[in-house]
Amino acid sequence: MDIIFYCPDIRTNLEMPESESQHCARVLRKKEGDSLFITDGKGYFYRAKLLQANPKSCVVKIEEEMEQPKGWDYNLQIAFAPTKNLDRMEWFVEKATEIGIDTFSPLKCRYSERKNINATRLEKIMVSAMKQSQKSRLPQFENIIKFEEFIKQPFEGQKFIAHCYDSIKTPITQICKRDTNTLILIGPEGDFSEEEIAKSIEHGFTPISLGDSRLRTETAALVACHTLHVINQM
């Protein structure tokens, strides 16, 4: 597959975004008449011809539209407490996008060490990961929300919470249903509070284990994402 360009409004605007235009014309030195491969991040690829090659404004003509199946028949949502170290959170977002995820939901928990995030930078990371992994769907990244408010939101599917306390937990591999919308809560470095776990159970979340090892927040979130896909491929 050719190098993929991201143009979210390609159906209504044939002018590529400036960042993509610069990469196309200045970095890759594409010329008028060259063929380009574009995604809108909404499930479609487009084969297009470059009509105007300018680092500030490349213009294309769509020659073919191709819908790409998502690759999984369920909605996967990971709700997590952003890590104090930004690099770790960005690593998780990048790798989960490559593996396949529908929605990231950042949480403010009792023991959270980070209350704010740079959504613009994270979107750039998701776009890059989407293009690198040759996907046509950009995950949704929601606004950060308080844990207590989030668990009250409706969700059609199975809901799990992963934590490290010594209490009854079922391995996710034994309880997760295939082809079912899935929401998983991952806590901060200091874990969820016992009160948060109790409240989540009251709102329909089932405690799960992701294995015998004690994992960092970003590792646990990525393990949960990958395990869901493995389960659904069995």
C-alpha positions as CSV (number, residue, x, y, z in Angstrom):
1,M,0.0,0.0,0.0
2,D,1.2,3.5,-0.8
3,I,2.0,6.1,1.9
4,I,-1.4,7.2,3.4
5,F,-2.4,10.9,3.8
6,Y,-5.0,11.9,6.4
7,C,-7.7,14.3,5.0
8,P,-10.7,14.2,7.3
9,D,-12.9,16.4,5.0
10,I,-11.8,14.9,1.7
11,R,-15.4,14.3,0.5
12,T,-16.3,18.0,0.7
13,N,-12.9,19.7,0.5
14,L,-10.3,18.5,-2.1
15,E,-7.6,20.7,-0.6
16,M,-5.4,18.7,1.7
17,P,-4.6,20.1,5.2
18,E,-1.4,22.1,5.4
19,S,0.5,19.6,7.4
20,E,-0.3,16.8,4.9
21,S,0.4,19.2,2.0
22,Q,3.8,20.0,3.3
23,H,4.6,16.3,3.8
24,C,3.3,15.5,0.3
25,A,5.0,18.3,-1.7
26,R,8.1,19.2,0.3
27,V,9.1,16.0,2.1
28,L,8.0,13.4,-0.4
29,R,8.3,15.7,-3.4
30,K,5.2,14.5,-5.1
31,K,4.4,16.2,-8.4
32,E,1.2,17.1,-10.3
33,G,-0.3,13.9,-11.8
34,D,1.1,11.6,-9.1
35,S,-1.3,9.1,-7.5
36,L,-2.0,9.4,-3.7
37,F,-3.6,7.2,-1.2
38,I,-5.8,9.1,1.3
39,T,-8.0,8.2,4.3
40,D,-10.7,10.3,6.0
41,G,-10.4,8.5,9.3
42,K,-14.0,7.5,9.1
43,G,-13.6,4.1,7.4
44,Y,-12.8,5.0,3.8
45,F,-9.7,5.0,1.6
46,Y,-9.5,7.2,-1.5
47,R,-7.2,6.8,-4.5
48,A,-6.6,10.3,-5.8
49,K,-4.6,12.2,-8.4
50,L,-2.5,15.2,-7.3
51,L,-3.7,18.3,-9.3
52,Q,-1.7,21.0,-7.4
53,A,1.5,20.3,-5.5
54,N,2.1,23.1,-3.1
55,P,3.6,22.8,0.5
56,K,0.8,25.0,1.8
57,S,-2.0,23.7,-0.3
58,C,-2.1,20.4,-2.3
59,V,-5.3,19.9,-4.3
60,V,-6.4,16.4,-5.4
61,K,-9.0,14.7,-7.6
62,I,-10.7,11.6,-6.2
63,E,-10.5,8.7,-8.6
64,E,-11.7,5.8,-6.4
65,E,-13.4,5.4,-3.1
66,M,-12.9,2.2,-1.0
67,E,-14.7,1.3,2.2
68,Q,-12.5,-0.6,4.6
69,P,-14.1,-3.0,7.2
70,K,-13.2,-2.1,10.7
71,G,-11.8,-5.6,11.4
72,W,-13.8,-6.3,14.6
73,D,-17.5,-6.6,15.2
74,Y,-17.7,-4.9,18.5
75,N,-17.0,-1.5,20.2
76,L,-13.9,-1.4,22.3
77,Q,-13.6,1.4,24.8
78,I,-10.7,1.8,27.3
79,A,-11.3,4.2,30.2
80,F,-8.0,5.0,31.9
81,A,-6.4,7.4,34.3
82,P,-3.7,9.4,32.4
83,T,-0.2,8.7,33.7
84,K,2.1,11.3,35.3
85,N,4.7,10.6,32.7
86,L,3.3,11.8,29.4
87,D,5.5,9.5,27.3
88,R,3.9,6.5,28.8
89,M,0.4,7.7,28.1
90,E,1.3,8.6,24.5
91,W,2.9,5.2,24.1
92,F,-0.3,3.5,25.1
93,V,-2.4,5.7,22.8
94,E,-0.1,5.0,19.9
95,K,0.1,1.2,20.3
96,A,-3.6,0.8,21.0
97,T,-4.4,2.7,17.9
98,E,-2.2,0.4,15.9
99,I,-3.8,-2.7,17.5
100,G,-7.3,-1.4,17.1
101,I,-9.6,0.6,19.5
102,D,-12.7,2.6,19.1
103,T,-12.7,5.0,22.1
104,F,-10.2,6.4,24.6
105,S,-11.8,7.8,27.8
106,P,-9.4,9.6,30.2
107,L,-10.5,9.6,33.8
108,K,-9.9,11.7,36.9
109,C,-9.7,9.3,39.8
110,R,-9.0,9.8,43.5
111,Y,-5.3,8.9,43.1
112,S,-4.8,10.4,39.7
113,E,-1.5,12.3,39.4
114,R,-2.4,14.0,36.1
115,K,-5.6,16.1,35.8
116,N,-5.1,17.6,32.3
117,I,-4.0,16.3,28.9
118,N,-3.0,17.7,25.6
119,A,-5.7,16.4,23.3
120,T,-4.2,18.0,20.2
121,R,-0.8,16.2,20.6
122,L,-2.6,12.9,21.3
123,E,-4.6,13.3,18.1
124,K,-1.5,13.8,16.1
125,I,-0.1,10.6,17.6
126,M,-3.3,8.7,16.8
127,V,-3.3,10.0,13.2
128,S,0.3,8.9,12.8
129,A,-0.4,5.4,14.3
130,M,-3.5,5.0,12.1
131,K,-1.6,5.8,8.9
132,Q,1.4,3.6,9.9
133,S,-0.8,0.6,10.7
134,Q,-2.7,1.3,7.4
135,K,-6.1,1.7,9.1
136,S,-8.9,3.9,7.9
137,R,-10.6,4.7,11.2
138,L,-9.3,7.3,13.7
139,P,-10.3,6.4,17.3
140,Q,-12.4,8.8,19.4
141,F,-10.6,10.5,22.2
142,E,-13.1,11.9,24.8
143,N,-12.7,14.8,27.1
144,I,-11.3,13.9,30.6
145,I,-14.1,13.2,33.1
146,K,-14.4,12.5,36.8
147,F,-14.6,8.7,37.6
148,E,-17.9,9.1,39.5
149,E,-19.6,10.8,36.5
150,F,-18.2,8.4,33.9
151,I,-19.4,5.1,35.5
152,K,-22.9,6.5,35.6
153,Q,-23.0,6.9,31.8
154,P,-25.0,4.3,29.8
155,F,-23.1,1.6,27.9
156,E,-24.6,-1.2,25.8
157,G,-22.3,-4.1,26.5
158,Q,-20.1,-5.8,29.0
159,K,-18.3,-3.6,31.6
160,F,-15.1,-4.5,33.5
161,I,-12.8,-2.9,36.0
162,A,-9.2,-4.1,36.5
163,H,-7.5,-3.4,39.8
164,C,-4.8,-4.8,42.0
165,Y,-6.6,-5.4,45.3
166,D,-6.7,-8.9,46.9
167,S,-10.3,-9.6,46.3
168,I,-12.4,-11.8,44.0
169,K,-11.6,-11.1,40.4
170,T,-12.2,-13.3,37.3
171,P,-9.5,-13.6,34.6
172,I,-10.7,-11.6,31.6
173,T,-10.0,-14.6,29.4
174,Q,-12.7,-16.5,31.3
175,I,-15.4,-14.0,31.4
176,C,-15.2,-11.8,28.3
177,K,-17.9,-12.6,25.7
178,R,-16.9,-12.5,22.0
179,D,-18.4,-10.0,19.5
180,T,-19.8,-7.9,22.4
181,N,-19.3,-4.2,23.0
182,T,-16.7,-3.9,25.8
183,L,-15.7,-1.2,28.2
184,I,-12.7,-1.7,30.5
185,L,-11.6,0.6,33.4
186,I,-7.9,1.0,34.1
187,G,-6.8,2.9,37.2
188,P,-3.9,5.3,38.0
189,E,-0.5,4.4,39.3
190,G,-1.9,4.3,42.8
191,D,-4.8,2.1,41.6
192,F,-8.5,2.9,42.1
193,S,-9.6,3.6,45.6
194,E,-11.7,0.9,47.3
195,E,-14.6,3.2,47.2
196,E,-14.3,3.7,43.5
197,I,-14.2,0.0,42.9
198,A,-17.3,-0.5,45.1
199,K,-19.2,2.2,43.2
200,S,-18.2,0.8,39.8
201,I,-19.6,-2.6,40.9
202,E,-22.8,-0.9,41.9
203,H,-23.1,0.5,38.4
204,G,-22.6,-2.9,36.7
205,F,-18.8,-3.2,36.3
206,T,-17.3,-6.7,36.9
207,P,-13.8,-6.9,38.6
208,I,-11.3,-8.7,36.4
209,S,-7.7,-9.8,36.4
210,L,-5.3,-9.2,33.5
211,G,-2.9,-11.8,34.7
212,D,-0.5,-12.6,37.6
213,S,1.9,-9.7,37.1
214,R,1.4,-6.2,38.6
215,L,1.3,-3.9,35.6
216,R,1.9,-0.3,35.1
217,T,-1.2,1.7,34.1
218,E,-0.3,2.0,30.4
219,T,0.8,-1.6,30.2
220,A,-2.4,-2.8,31.8
221,A,-4.5,-0.7,29.3
222,L,-2.6,-2.1,26.3
223,V,-2.8,-5.7,27.6
224,A,-6.6,-5.2,28.0
225,C,-6.8,-3.9,24.4
226,H,-4.8,-6.7,22.9
227,T,-6.4,-9.4,25.0
228,L,-9.9,-8.4,23.7
229,H,-8.8,-8.8,20.2
230,V,-7.1,-12.2,20.9
231,I,-10.3,-13.4,22.6
232,N,-12.4,-12.4,19.6
233,Q,-10.1,-14.1,17.1
234,M,-10.3,-17.5,18.9
